Amino acid sequence: MCGREGPRPGWGRCAPSPVLLLSLLASAAPHSLLGEETRQVSLEAIPAGLDPPQNLLHIRAVGTNSTLHYVWSTVGPPAVLLVATDTPHSALSVNWSLLLSPEPDGGLMVLPKDSIRFSSALVFTRLFEFAAANTSEAAQPPGEPYAPYSLAKFSWNNITDSLDRATLSATFRGHPTDDPTGAFANGSLAFRVQAFSGSGRPAQPPRLLHSADTCQLEVALVGASPRGNRSLFGLEVATLGQGPDCPLMRELHSIDDEYAPAVFQLDQLLWGSVPPGFVQWRPVAFSRSRGGRESALRCRASPPRPTWAHIPQSPIVRAFFESHSNFCAFNLTFGASTGPGYWDAHYLSWSMLLGVGAPPVDTLSPLVLGIMAVALGAPGLMLLAGGAFLLLGHRRCSEYQPIN
């Protein structure tokens, strides 16, 4: 439905494509970290023993010879660490007194350190709101911006109350600590996290294909009062760059929209490491809880850009990466001034996958393959039949002998 904005970097005619490079990275990575069909997954809320509670959710996904650690937290802005190790025995160590201090370096570690093969982080920094004025799909910003909501200044629920080990999920739900307009009096911003022990698809659109090497995040804005009649919303996301460069953002296109009707695109953010890490999403959001084509919203993602300004400190990122400060940020904008929007039901949701290894990619479904076979096969059969008829007709005519 929509895609990344801005110029697309090219490789030249004879240079390898990003797809080929990603394949080479995956093939060069330790086999034990990639392609685990199943993992043993556990969820643990790590208490700080403080009031109000400090949320730290540890998802540990253990494979045959590897472990994936997802550490989600609302200490500071909502953030997640993704750490992959080459041993099934790695563990998370948290020093709360150090983590909550002004210098949290070393307050959160994955041990043993020499088993770590990949690590990165995402930080969700600001919620944007725009007065929908620009009708151009490519316009940035899409309208006059209101003052953004800093997610570092939100108050969040106790994650322990929403922990569901049966579905391997938990929900962080928050609202601004300072809300002079009362916009969030009856509303909230929710981050629902879900891990997977195997491959499959959720029941609700956009039905992203997940594997045991991934974790899903659904962001939902529910019940908040907009500051305009047809406000559009956006989300700022910061991530760690790899060296001096930002992660690569790319688009995949397909003619198959079986699982996400009218959406023929998949967007990916790729860390160019070995093994590779990725964030993956369909460029679509929904204005109703039961997502469908009638409530689908356009979504745009800006290219990642290096940034040092206005990025609030995430204690867990600072604690794990210590002096690392090479941040890149990109913006996601949901909806347009026409069509469905947040104003329909005061609801907005968007989903993404986070993982390590080769990102899951849909193949053509049997239905589409069947349609292609019929569409391409019927004309082919007609051409063959016509050619055979002409050939046989020519041979029959050549059998006649002249009368004289």
N, C-alpha and C positions, 0 to 999 in steps of 0.2 A: 504493500500500500504506500509506503514511503521509505525514505532511506537517508543515508548520511549526506550531509551538506558539504560544500566546499570542494576544492580541487582534489582530484584523485591522483595520487602519485603513480607514475608509470615506471616500468622496468626496462623499456626498450624492446625492440623486436626480438632480439636474440637472448634476452636475459630470462632467467627462470621466473615462473609466476609465483605469487605468494602461496598458492595451493601446493605447488611442488616443493617449495621451501619448507612448508609446514610438514609435509609428508616425510621429507628427509630428516627433519628434526625429530619427528616421532620415531622413525626407524632407528635413529642414532641413540635414542634415550634408553635407559635400562629397561629391559623387557618387564621386569617385576613391577614397575610402576604403572604400566599401561594395560588397558584392556581387561581388567578384572571383571569377570562376569557377575560375581557376587562378592559382597563384603559383609562382615559383621559390624553393624552400626549401633553405637550407643550414644545417648544424649545425657548430658550432665550439666545442671545449673550449679555453678561454683559460687557459694555464698561468701560474702565479705564480712558478715556479722555486724553490719551497720544499719542505721535507720536514717534516711530512707535507704532501701536496698540498692546495691550496685549490681547491675545485671551483667553476667558473664556466662555465656552458653558455649559449652564445648561439645562438638560433634566429632566422634572418633570413628572412622571407617577403616576396619582392618581387613587386609587382603592376605593372600598367601605369603608374600614376601614384602609387603609394603603397608603403610598406614597413611591415611589422609586425615589431617586435623583442620577442622573449621572452627574458628573461635569468633563468635558473634558477641558484640558488646554495645551497650548504650552508655558506657562510661565516657563522657564527652559526646561527640556526634556518633550516630550509629555507624559501626565499622565491622569489617570481617577480615580476619587473617586466614589465608589458605597456606598450609604447610604440608608438603609431601615428603615422606621419608622412605628409605629402602629397607626398613625392618618392621616386622609386625609388633615389635615391643617398645616402640617410642612412646613417650608420655609427655603430658603438659605439666609444667611447673609454674605456679602462680604465687608471687609474694605480694599480698595485698597492701601491706604498709608501704612497700616500695612503689607499687603500681600507682597508688593514689597520691604519691608525694610529688612535689614540683619537678623532681628529676627521676622519672620512672624507668630510666634505662636499666635493663636487666630484670625488671619486675615480672616478665612473662617470657618463658623459654620452652622450647621443645627439645627434649633430651633423648638420646645423646645427640649433641650438635652435629657431629660428623656424619650422621645418618640423613641429614636434610639434603634433598636434591632439588627442591623447588620451594619458593616462598614469595608471596606477594600479599597485597591488601587492597581493599576498596573502602573508601570513607564517603558516606552520604552526608553532604555538608549543608545544602540549602534547599528549601522548597520555594519555587518561584510562583508568582501569580501575575498575569498580564491582562490588561483590558483588551479584549479581542477587537482590533481595529484593522490590522493589515490583512487583506484578503489573499495576498500572494502566498502560496505554500512555502516558498523559499525565504520569506521575510524573516529576518532575525534582528531584534526580538519580534515575536508575532504581534506585539501591541505595546502600549504604554505599560512599563513595569510598575507594580506596587512594591513597597518595601518587602524584601524577601524574608522568609522565616528561617532563622538559624536553627538547625536541628541540634546543635550543641546546647541550645537553651530550651530544650524540651524536657518535660517530666514524663517518665516512663513507668509502666506497670511492673509489678514483680514477675519476672519471667517464670518463676516456679509455678505460678497459678495457671499458666497456659501450656505447660509441658505435657505433651501427649506422646508417650513412648510407643503406643500402638501404631500411630501414623508417622512416627519419627519427626514430629513437628513441634514448633513453639511459636508464639506470637509476641512481638514487642509492640505495645500500643502506647502512644504518647500524645501530648498536647503542649503548647507553649506554656512556659512558667509565667511569662508576662503576656497577657492577652487583653490589652485595654479595650479593643473593639468587641470582645466577646465572640470572635469568629469561631472559636473552637469550644464554645459553651456546650454544644451538643454534638461535637465532632471529634475526630481523632485521625491520626496518621498511624498506620499499622505496617509492620514488617513481619510477614509470616515466612518462617524458614522451615524447609522440609528436606530431609536427607532420604537417600534411597539405598536399599540393599541390593537392588538389581535393576535391570532395564525395564522400560515401559513408558506409559504416557498418563498424565492426569486426565480426569474426566472433563475438566473445564477448559475451554479455549484459553490460550492458543495451543494447548496440548503439545508442548515442547517434548521432544524425544529425550529421555534422560537415561543415564547409565549408573552403575555403581560408583563411578568416578566423579559424580556430579552432586551438587546441592542446589536446590531451587529457592529463590526469593520471590515473594509476591508483595509488592508495595500497593497499599490501598488507602486512599483518602476518602473518608466516609463522614457525611453529616456536617462538615465544616461550612460556614456561611461565606460565600465568595464576596469580595469587595466590589465586584462589578456584575452587571446583568448576565454577561456571557463570558465570564473569566476563563482564561486558559491557564493551565498549570504546567510546571516543569520541575525537573529535579537536577541538581548538580551533583556529580560523582567525581571523586578524586581517587587516583590510584598511583602506585609507585612506578616510576619509569625504570626501564632496564638500561643502566648506564646513562648516557646523555640523551637518549631518544625516548620518545613516548611509545606505548604499545601501538601496534598496528590495528586500525579498524578497517574492516572489509565487509562487503556485501556478497551474499550468495543468492542466486535466483533460480527458480524452478517453475515448471508449468503445473506442478501438482499442488493443489490447495485443499486436499481432502481433509486435513486435520485443522486447518485455519482458513476457512472460506474467504476468498477474495484477497488473501495475503500470499504473495508469490516470492517473498523475500525473507532472508534470515541474516541478521547482523551479528558480527563477531568482533570482540576485542581480544587480540592475541598478544601474549607476552612471548617474545622471541627467545625463549630459553630452552634448555634441554634438561628434563622434559618440558614441553610447552604447557603453559597455562592459558585459560581462556574464560571469557564471559560471552554468553550467547543469548540472543533474544529475538523474538519476532517484532518487527517495527509496528506494533499495534497495541493499543490499550482499549479498555472497555468502560462505558459509562453506566453499566448495570452489572449487578452481581452475577447474573446468569449471562455471561458473555456470549454474543452472537454477532452475526453480520450487521444487524440493525443497530447495534450499540457500539460498533467498532470505531475507534478514533485514530486519525492519522498520528504518526509519531515520527519525530525527527531527532537525529543525533548529530551533534557537532563533532568535528574531528578533535581528538585529544590534543591539548596544548600544554606546554610547560607552564607551571604557575607556582608562585611562592606567596602571593598576596591572599588574604582573607581565608586561607585554609586553616580552620581551627585544629588545634592539636588533638589527636586521638591518643589517649594514654596507652592503649594496647599496641598501636602501631609504633609509637615512640619506644615503648618498653622492649618490643621484640627487635626492631631494626636499629635502635639506639640513635646514632647520629645521622642516619639516612634521611635526607630531606628532598629528594628529587621527585617532586610530585607533578603529575599531569592531571588535568581536569577536562571533563566534557559535560555537555548539557543535553538532557532529554526534554523535549517539549511535546505535550500531548494535546491533540485536537486541533481544530481550525474554527474560524468564525462562523462557518456554515456547517450544517449537518448536526449529528448528535454531539453532545458535550456534557461536561460536568453538571451543567444546569438542569439536565433532564431529571436526575434523581439524586443529586448531590453525592455522586459516587464516581470514583475513578480507580482503576486497577491496572497494573502492569507487572509482567513476570520476566525473570531472567534465570539462566543457569550459570553456575560457577563450577569450574573443575580443572582437572589436570589430564594431559594426554591429547589425543586427537578428538576434537569436538564431535558429538553425535550429529550425523547428517542424514536427513530423510532420503530414502531411495524412492523411485517411482512406485506407486501403489499398484496392486493387481488390476484395479479398476481402470486406472489411467493407461496401463500397459495394454489392457484389452481394447480400450477405445482406440489407441494408436494402432494396434494390430488390425482392427477392422477398417479404420480410416485409411491406413497406408496399404493394407493388403488387398482391399477390394479393387482400387484402381490398378494395382499390379496384376491381379488376376485377369482384369479386363484387357490390359495390354498384352498379356501372354496369350489370352484367347484370340484377340484380334490378330496378333502376329502369326499364330498357328493357322488361323483361317486363311490369311493371305498367302502363307507359304504353301498350304495344301492346294489352294485355288490355282496358284501359279504352276504347281506340278501337274495338275489335271489338264490345264491348257497346253502344256508342253507335250502331252501325250498324243494330241491330234496330229495327223499327217495331212499334208496338202492333197487336194483332190486330183490335181493334174501332176 
